[in-house]
Protein backbone atom coordinates (compact mmCIF):
# COMPACT_ATOMS: atom_id res chain seq x y z
CA UNK A 1 0.00 0.00 0.00
CA UNK A 2 1.21 3.48 -0.80
CA UNK A 3 1.55 5.68 2.25
CA UNK A 4 0.09 9.15 2.63
CA UNK A 5 2.55 11.83 1.61
CA UNK A 6 4.63 9.62 -0.68
CA UNK A 7 3.66 11.66 -3.75
CA UNK A 8 1.96 8.78 -5.56
CA UNK A 9 -0.93 6.42 -5.03
CA UNK A 10 -1.88 3.06 -6.46
CA UNK A 11 -4.96 2.90 -8.69
CA UNK A 12 -6.66 0.30 -10.84
CA UNK A 13 -7.08 1.66 -14.36
CA UNK A 14 -9.61 0.31 -16.85
CA UNK A 15 -9.12 1.91 -20.28
CA UNK A 16 -11.25 -0.47 -22.33
CA UNK A 17 -14.11 -2.92 -21.90
CA UNK A 18 -13.35 -6.57 -21.27
CA UNK A 19 -12.67 -9.13 -18.59
CA UNK A 20 -10.45 -8.82 -15.54
CA UNK A 21 -7.38 -8.77 -17.80
CA UNK A 22 -8.15 -5.14 -18.80
CA UNK A 23 -7.62 -4.01 -15.19
CA UNK A 24 -4.12 -2.60 -14.65
CA UNK A 25 -2.48 -1.47 -11.41
CA UNK A 26 -0.86 1.93 -12.04
CA UNK A 27 0.77 4.67 -10.00
CA UNK A 28 -0.84 8.11 -10.09
CA UNK A 29 0.25 11.39 -8.49
CA UNK A 30 -1.46 12.25 -5.23
CA UNK A 31 -4.43 14.54 -5.83
CA UNK A 32 -4.06 18.16 -4.77
CA UNK A 33 -7.02 19.87 -3.13
CA UNK A 34 -8.10 23.15 -4.63
CA UNK A 35 -9.44 26.12 -2.74
CA UNK A 36 -12.39 25.06 -0.58
CA UNK A 37 -11.65 21.36 -1.17
CA UNK A 38 -10.10 18.60 0.96
CA UNK A 39 -8.44 15.29 0.14
CA UNK A 40 -9.45 12.13 2.00
CA UNK A 41 -7.15 9.17 2.61
CA UNK A 42 -8.81 5.95 1.44
CA UNK A 43 -7.46 2.67 2.82
CA UNK A 44 -9.80 0.38 0.87
CA UNK A 45 -12.62 0.56 -1.66
CA UNK A 46 -15.28 -1.95 -2.60
CA UNK A 47 -16.30 -3.17 -6.03
CA UNK A 48 -20.01 -3.57 -6.64
CA UNK A 49 -21.37 -6.24 -8.99
CA UNK A 50 -22.64 -3.51 -11.36
CA UNK A 51 -19.02 -2.28 -11.61
CA UNK A 52 -18.17 -5.56 -13.36
CA UNK A 53 -20.98 -4.85 -15.86
CA UNK A 54 -19.45 -1.43 -16.60
CA UNK A 55 -16.03 -3.00 -17.11
CA UNK A 56 -17.35 -5.72 -19.42
CA UNK A 57 -19.43 -3.26 -21.48
CA UNK A 58 -22.79 -4.84 -20.56
CA UNK A 59 -24.01 -1.67 -18.84
CA UNK A 60 -23.05 1.58 -20.52
CA UNK A 61 -22.59 4.80 -18.60
CA UNK A 62 -24.77 7.75 -19.66
Backbone torsions as a table, in degrees:
resi	resn	phi	psi	omega
1	UNK	NA	139.7	177.5
2	UNK	-79.2	136.4	-178.5
3	UNK	-88.4	154.9	178.8
4	UNK	-62.8	135.1	178.2
5	UNK	88.6	3.8	-179.4
6	UNK	-81.4	-11.3	179.6
7	UNK	95.8	-19.6	177.5
8	UNK	-135.5	164.9	177.0
9	UNK	-140.0	154.4	176.8
10	UNK	-86.3	142.3	178.6
11	UNK	-145.9	150.0	173.2
12	UNK	-96.3	122.2	-177.9
13	UNK	-107.5	133.3	175.5
14	UNK	-124.0	107.8	-175.1
15	UNK	-102.2	-4.8	-179.4
16	UNK	-153.5	163.2	177.4
17	UNK	-79.7	154.1	179.5
18	UNK	153.8	-167.4	180.0
19	UNK	-80.6	-169.8	-178.8
20	UNK	-57.3	-21.7	-178.7
21	UNK	-68.3	-13.8	178.2
22	UNK	-86.6	-2.4	178.3
23	UNK	-87.6	126.4	-177.9
24	UNK	-127.5	132.3	175.7
25	UNK	-80.8	122.3	-177.8
26	UNK	-130.3	161.7	174.3
27	UNK	-101.5	134.0	179.2
28	UNK	-126.4	151.4	176.2
29	UNK	-65.7	147.0	175.8
30	UNK	-58.4	139.1	176.9
31	UNK	-67.8	151.6	178.5
32	UNK	-115.7	125.6	-179.9
33	UNK	-72.8	136.6	174.7
34	UNK	-86.2	-177.2	-179.9
35	UNK	-62.2	129.4	-179.5
36	UNK	79.6	7.0	-179.9
37	UNK	-115.4	163.3	174.3
38	UNK	-133.2	157.7	170.1
39	UNK	-106.4	148.9	-177.6
40	UNK	-123.4	128.6	176.8
41	UNK	-74.4	128.9	179.8
42	UNK	-115.4	121.9	-179.5
43	UNK	-88.1	-29.3	-179.0
44	UNK	-156.7	154.9	177.5
45	UNK	-140.2	145.4	-179.5
46	UNK	-92.7	160.0	174.8
47	UNK	-119.4	121.3	179.9
48	UNK	-84.2	155.9	179.9
49	UNK	-58.7	-37.6	179.7
50	UNK	-64.0	-26.4	176.1
51	UNK	-60.8	-35.5	178.0
52	UNK	-68.7	-31.5	175.0
53	UNK	-65.9	-42.9	177.4
54	UNK	-59.4	-47.0	-178.2
55	UNK	-61.5	-41.3	-176.1
56	UNK	-80.6	-10.8	179.6
57	UNK	89.2	4.6	-179.8
58	UNK	-77.1	-18.7	-177.8
59	UNK	-136.2	102.4	-175.8
60	UNK	-78.6	145.7	174.7
61	UNK	-79.6	148.6	179.3
62	UNK	-65.7	NA	NA
